[in-house]
Amino acid sequence: MADVYDVIVIGAGPTGENVAKRAVRGGLTAAVVESELAGGECSYWACMPSKALLRPAAAVSEANHVKGAVGARLEVSGVLARRDKFAHYWKDDGQVEWLKNAGADFFRGAGRISGERAVKVADAELRARQAVVVAVGTRAVVPPPLAGVKPWTSREATSAHE
Ligand SMILES: Cc1cc2nc3c(=O)[nH]c(=O)nc-3n(C[C@H](O)[C@H](O)[C@H](O)COP(=O)(O)OP(=O)(O)OC[C@H]3O[C@@H](n4cnc5c(N)ncnc54)[C@H](O)[C@@H]3O)c2cc1C
């Protein structure tokens, strides 16, 4: 039998998380389906790790422009360790907890629209009384001629370990 919610959100990135929270705050029930990590691109391969990587270089540059401050330099292992912490070591327990505290049910797996206001995820069949929200974000597009040289997208750049 299907689990029934007012709103089903596919994708637990910043968009999906906020849709679910606002739906619940407005008195509706909500389920969120996520195939990878709750928090989405922003938390693990975009906003958070990119800023964590950029900040030390900016701080060193600023320090070296202050008269009397000498010798500020980057230590790569420290920069990467700080980035890992900002990306929560690519674990989403905290974000899943946030969603649950926001009042939404969480389903792990690839969501597929299987009918009118119906979503399949793993073995579960979800139905929406009101709406299915598709908040699946985007991915970098690698033009076919470049695919063979395995270029870095923002994912590889923000999660590099050396
Ligand atoms: C390098 C970089 C730096 C950035 N820095 C900033 C910044 O500083 N500030 C800022 O505001 N924005 C920044 N952005 C933009 C920000 O990352 C995006 O705007 C934001 O992640 C979009 O959120 P979203 O929820 O729409 O999509 P996403 O974050 O992509 O989330 C979509 C989610 O849907 C899931 N999903 C996809 N298909 C399915 C499916 N079938 N079933 C279940 N789940 C599915 C995905 O796994 C993903 O978790 C940056 C982007 C990049 C690339």
The ligand as an SDF file (V2000), in Angstrom:
LIG
                    3D

 53 58  0  0  0  0  0  0  0  0999 V2000
   31.3320   25.3150   -7.2850 C   0  0  0  0  0  0  0  0  0  0  0  0
   29.9850   25.8720   -6.9020 C   0  0  0  0  0  0  0  0  0  0  0  0
   29.9070   26.8010   -5.8680 C   0  0  0  0  0  0  0  0  0  0  0  0
   28.6740   27.3380   -5.5000 C   0  0  0  0  0  0  0  0  0  0  0  0
   28.6410   28.2580   -4.4930 N   0  0  0  0  0  0  0  0  0  0  0  0
   27.4630   28.7980   -4.1140 C   0  0  0  0  0  0  0  0  0  0  0  0
   27.4020   29.7530   -3.0610 C   0  0  0  0  0  0  0  0  0  0  0  0
   28.4120   30.1180   -2.4710 O   0  0  0  0  0  0  0  0  0  0  0  0
   26.1830   30.2570   -2.7260 N   0  0  0  0  0  0  0  0  0  0  0  0
   25.0360   29.8660   -3.3730 C   0  0  0  0  0  0  0  0  0  0  0  0
   23.9550   30.3700   -3.0340 O   0  0  0  0  0  0  0  0  0  0  0  0
   25.0660   28.9490   -4.3650 N   0  0  0  0  0  0  0  0  0  0  0  0
   26.2370   28.4050   -4.7530 C   0  0  0  0  0  0  0  0  0  0  0  0
   26.2630   27.4600   -5.7580 N   0  0  0  0  0  0  0  0  0  0  0  0
   24.9950   27.0380   -6.3720 C   0  0  0  0  0  0  0  0  0  0  0  0
   24.2790   25.9870   -5.4940 C   0  0  0  0  0  0  0  0  0  0  0  0
   25.1170   24.8620   -5.3030 O   0  0  0  0  0  0  0  0  0  0  0  0
   23.0010   25.5650   -6.2060 C   0  0  0  0  0  0  0  0  0  0  0  0
   22.2330   26.7020   -6.5100 O   0  0  0  0  0  0  0  0  0  0  0  0
   22.1720   24.6540   -5.3170 C   0  0  0  0  0  0  0  0  0  0  0  0
   22.8910   23.5030   -4.9480 O   0  0  0  0  0  0  0  0  0  0  0  0
   20.9080   24.2570   -6.0580 C   0  0  0  0  0  0  0  0  0  0  0  0
   20.1050   23.5570   -5.1470 O   0  0  0  0  0  0  0  0  0  0  0  0
   19.0260   22.5210   -5.6430 P   0  0  0  0  0  0  0  0  0  0  0  0
   18.3550   22.0000   -4.4200 O   0  0  0  0  0  0  0  0  0  0  0  0
   18.1940   23.1500   -6.6970 O   0  0  0  0  0  0  0  0  0  0  0  0
   19.8560   21.3570   -6.3810 O   0  0  0  0  0  0  0  0  0  0  0  0
   20.9640   20.3690   -5.8150 P   0  0  0  0  0  0  0  0  0  0  0  0
   21.7580   20.9890   -4.7320 O   0  0  0  0  0  0  0  0  0  0  0  0
   21.6750   19.8450   -7.0190 O   0  0  0  0  0  0  0  0  0  0  0  0
   20.1290   19.2040   -5.1430 O   0  0  0  0  0  0  0  0  0  0  0  0
   19.3620   18.3260   -5.9180 C   0  0  0  0  0  0  0  0  0  0  0  0
   19.3140   16.9870   -5.1880 C   0  0  0  0  0  0  0  0  0  0  0  0
   18.4380   16.1240   -5.8950 O   0  0  0  0  0  0  0  0  0  0  0  0
   18.9680   14.8100   -5.8240 C   0  0  0  0  0  0  0  0  0  0  0  0
   18.3760   14.0180   -6.9070 N   0  0  0  0  0  0  0  0  0  0  0  0
   18.5640   14.1410   -8.2410 C   0  0  0  0  0  0  0  0  0  0  0  0
   17.7910   13.2580   -8.9080 N   0  0  0  0  0  0  0  0  0  0  0  0
   17.1080   12.5670   -7.9520 C   0  0  0  0  0  0  0  0  0  0  0  0
   16.1440   11.5030   -7.9990 C   0  0  0  0  0  0  0  0  0  0  0  0
   15.6870   11.0170   -9.1680 N   0  0  0  0  0  0  0  0  0  0  0  0
   15.6600   11.0100   -6.8380 N   0  0  0  0  0  0  0  0  0  0  0  0
   16.0810   11.5170   -5.6400 C   0  0  0  0  0  0  0  0  0  0  0  0
   16.9830   12.5180   -5.5310 N   0  0  0  0  0  0  0  0  0  0  0  0
   17.4740   13.0310   -6.6760 C   0  0  0  0  0  0  0  0  0  0  0  0
   20.4680   15.0170   -5.9760 C   0  0  0  0  0  0  0  0  0  0  0  0
   21.1930   13.8770   -5.4750 O   0  0  0  0  0  0  0  0  0  0  0  0
   20.6700   16.2660   -5.1200 C   0  0  0  0  0  0  0  0  0  0  0  0
   20.9790   15.9490   -3.7850 O   0  0  0  0  0  0  0  0  0  0  0  0
   27.4850   26.9220   -6.1660 C   0  0  0  0  0  0  0  0  0  0  0  0
   27.5560   25.9740   -7.2070 C   0  0  0  0  0  0  0  0  0  0  0  0
   28.7920   25.4540   -7.5710 C   0  0  0  0  0  0  0  0  0  0  0  0
   28.8540   24.4410   -8.6740 C   0  0  0  0  0  0  0  0  0  0  0  0
  1  2  1  0
  2  3  1  0
  2 52  2  0
  3  4  2  0
  4  5  1  0
  4 50  1  0
  5  6  2  0
  6  7  1  0
  6 13  1  0
  7  8  2  0
  7  9  1  0
  9 10  1  0
 10 11  2  0
 10 12  1  0
 12 13  2  0
 13 14  1  0
 14 15  1  0
 14 50  1  0
 15 16  1  0
 16 17  1  0
 16 18  1  0
 18 19  1  0
 18 20  1  0
 20 21  1  0
 20 22  1  0
 22 23  1  0
 23 24  1  0
 24 25  2  0
 24 26  1  0
 24 27  1  0
 27 28  1  0
 28 29  2  0
 28 30  1  0
 28 31  1  0
 31 32  1  0
 32 33  1  0
 33 34  1  0
 33 48  1  0
 34 35  1  0
 35 36  1  0
 35 46  1  0
 36 37  1  0
 36 45  1  0
 37 38  2  0
 38 39  1  0
 39 40  1  0
 39 45  2  0
 40 41  1  0
 40 42  2  0
 42 43  1  0
 43 44  2  0
 44 45  1  0
 46 47  1  0
 46 48  1  0
 48 49  1  0
 50 51  2  0
 51 52  1  0
 52 53  1  0
M  END
$$$$
